[in-house]
Amino acid sequence: MTLVKQNVVVRQLTDYEELLATQRLYESIWRPTVNGGTPPVTAELLRAMTKAGSYVAGAFDGDVLVGACIGFCSPPAAGALHSHIAGVAAGMRGRNVGYALKLDQRTWALERGLTEVSWTFDPLVRRNAYFNLGKLGADATEYLPDFYGHMHDDINGGGETDRLLISWRISSPAAVAACEGRPRTVSATGVVGLGISEDGRPVPGVCSGSTILVAVPPDVESLRATNPAVADEWRHAVREVLGGLLASGARITGFDRSGWYVVERGTES
């Protein structure tokens, strides 16, 4: 099956050379370091996944692989696909390659009778928060502290790997609208539970009221390289506030592009 968007073709990968190209693409994105770093995936693992009928797709600009996404199914009763890793070449940002991969993944899942696609992402990364919650209309359901342990690559910087678990109900009204080009939008109006100072540090606020706003830094990946101590401050602050709200029964309703999670909670939370 192929899907074409923004002159990018998305299709399933089966040829070993394409699987090896996927491994190398991921290595170029994550840049695993020599201090314990390992490739995000190997071509041999991808070969096994394709043989097992898992989702292994690549996005091509002409003959060049510019993005890839892989996933494996949950137990049959769950009716779900877990999307383990997706990546797009740096030079292709802004061309909707990631969006095209997700649309293809959704179609693949629907054709197999699945109802949900799940994955995790770093809650500190603004563009991914908006992409997942806004552009795809998915929901964040659980905060997972240090989910993968310390990962030694240039993106994670060897630090703690907190993640938000995403549940994408692929036939939900929000998902259908998002896949038709109508993303979910929210207003950054409410009580500030975690703000940001003029010098870019997290500022604890008040987690009272029905709508709580939780800020994240503009570019945490650059911050990890230039000021890892402040990046760690953000990690623990967001864990305490956003993670604490979710643990108390609150619900993330969306992400405003100016850098705020919008969290709703009932009076019992």
N, C-alpha and C positions, 0 to 999 in steps of 0.2 A: 504494500500500500504506500502511496506517495501523497504528499500534501505540499502545495506550493503557496508560499506567502512571502512578499517582499523579495521576489526573485530567488528565494531559498527553497530547495527541495528537501523534504524530510522523508526518510524511508528506513525500513528495517535493515540492519547490518548482519551479514552472514559470512562474508569473505574474510579469511584470516587477516589479510593485509589491511582491511578496513578496521578490524578489531584492534590490530596493532597501532594503527593511526589514532584510534580512540584513546588508547593508553597514553600515547605520546601527547595528544591534545590535552588530556587531563593533567599530565605532568607539566606542560607548559603553563597551565592556568594556576595550579596549586604550588608548583615549584617546591617539591619536597626537599628538605635540607639534608646535609650529610649526617647531622646529629640525630640519628634514629628515624629519619624520614623514610617513608615508603610510598610507592605509587598509589594513588587512590584506587586504582584497579589494575589488573594485568590482562593482557590479551588472552591468556589461558583461562582465566575466570570468565571472561566475556564469551569465550568459545563454549564453555560449559553452560552458561546461561542461555545462549541461543539454542543449544541442543535441547535444553529443558523447556523451551517455549517461552522464555521470559521476554520482557520488553527491552530491546536493545536497538536504539534508533540513532541515526546521524542526520545532521543538517548539512547540506552541501551548497556552496556557492560555486556554481560550475562543477568542476571536478575536485574542488578543495573542501575537505571536511572542516567546518567552522563551528560545529556544536554537536553535542551528543548527550543522550539521556538514557539511563538504564533503570530497570525496576524488576521486582519479583513479586509474585502473588502471595497473599496471606493464605491461611487455611481456607478450604473451599467455602465453608459456612460463612466466612466473613465477607465474601464477595468483594474483595479489595485488592488493589495493587499498591505495593510500597515502592515509591520512586526513590531509589537510593542516592543517586548522584546525577547532577546535570551541570553542564558547563558550556560556555560560549567563548570563543577566541576573543581576546581583548579588542582587536581591531574591528569586530563586528557589533559592538554595543550600539544600541540605538536603531538597529535594523530589525527588531522584533524576532530575532532568531530563537530566543528562549520561549517566547510566546508561541511561535510556530511549533516548537517541540512539544509544548504542553497541549496544544490543540490536537496534535497527532496522537499523543499519549491518551488523551480523553477519548478520541475516536476508537483507538485500539481497545481500550477498556470497555467501552459501550458495546463494541462488536462481540465481546466475550461475556457479556451479561454481568459485568461488574458494576457496582454502584458507587464506589469510593476509590479515590487515589489519595494516599497519605505520603508525607515526607517531612523532613525536619529542616530548619534553617536557623541561622544565627540571628537572634532577635535584635542585635545591635546594628545590623546592616540595613540602613534605611531603604535602599532601592529594592532589596529583596522583600522587605516587609510590605512595601506598597505593591510590588508585583504579585505577591501571593494573596494578600488580603483584598487589594483593590482590583488590579487588572484581571485576576483569575476568579475573584469572588469566592475564595476559599475561607475556611475558618481555622483559627488557632485554638487548639483544645487543651493543651497541656504544656507546662513549663518543665523542661528536663535539665537539671543542673549537671554540668560536666559530662554530658551524655556519651561522648566518644573518648573521654580522657584527654590527655595532652597530645596534640597533633603537631608534629614538627614540620611545618611547611610555611611558606611566606604569607599565606592568607591567615592562618590561625595563630601563627607566631609562637607556637609552643605553649600557649596559655590554655586556660580552662575552656571547654567547649560546651557551654550552655546552648540549648536549642529550644525552639518552639516546635511542637508537633502540629502539623497542618492536616486537616481533614477536608478534602475537596469532594463534596457530594456532587458528582458530575452531572446529575439531572436536576439539581435544585434550581429554583428560579434565579438565584444569584449567579450560579455558574453558567446557566444558559445565557443570561443577559451579558455577562462578561465575555463569553466566547462569541457573542454577536457584536462586540465592540462597545458595550455599555458597562464600564467598570463600576464597582461599588465605591461610592464616595461617602465620606463622613465629615462632620464639622468639628474642628478642634476647639470645642466649647465645653468647659467644665472646670472642676477643681484640679489644680496641678498637684499630682501626687509625686512627680519627679520632674524637676525643671532643669534648665541648663544655664550656667553663669556666663558672663561676658567673656571669660577666658576659656570657656568650653568644658567646664567641669560639671558633674552632676550635682544638683541641689535638691535635697529631700524636701517634699512639700507635705500636704495633708491628704490622707486617703479617706476623706469623708464625703458624703453626698452620693448621688446616684451615678454620676458620670465623672470618671477620673481620667486625667491626661498623664501619659508617661512618655517623657522625651528620650530620644537616643541621639548620639553624636552624629554630626553631618557625614563624617568619613572615618569610621572606626578602623578600617584597614590601614589607612595612612597613619592614624594615631598610634597604632600598635608599633609602627616602625619608628616614629618620631618621639613618642612619649608613652612608653608601655605602662608606666605607673598610672597615668591618667586613664588609659584604656582599661586597666584592671579595676580602677575606681568605678568606671561605668559598668563593667561586668557585674560587680557585686551589688551596685545600686539598683540596676535593673532586675537582677535576681531577687533582691529583697522586696522591691515594690511591685513589679509586674508579676513575678513568680508568687509573691504573697497574695496578691489580689486573686489570681487564678486559683490558688489553693483554697481560698476562702469561699469560692463559688462564683466569683465574678466572671464576666464574659467579655472578651475582646470583640468589639463590633466593627472595627476597621482601623485603618492607618491613614492619617492625613499626610499629604506629601510634604508639608512643612516640617515633619519630623516627630509626630505625636501618635502613639497608640491611644485609641479611644476605648475606654473600658467601662462597661455598665455593670452595676451591681444592684441587687435588691436590698431592701432594708434589713433582711435577715443576714446578709453577707458580712 
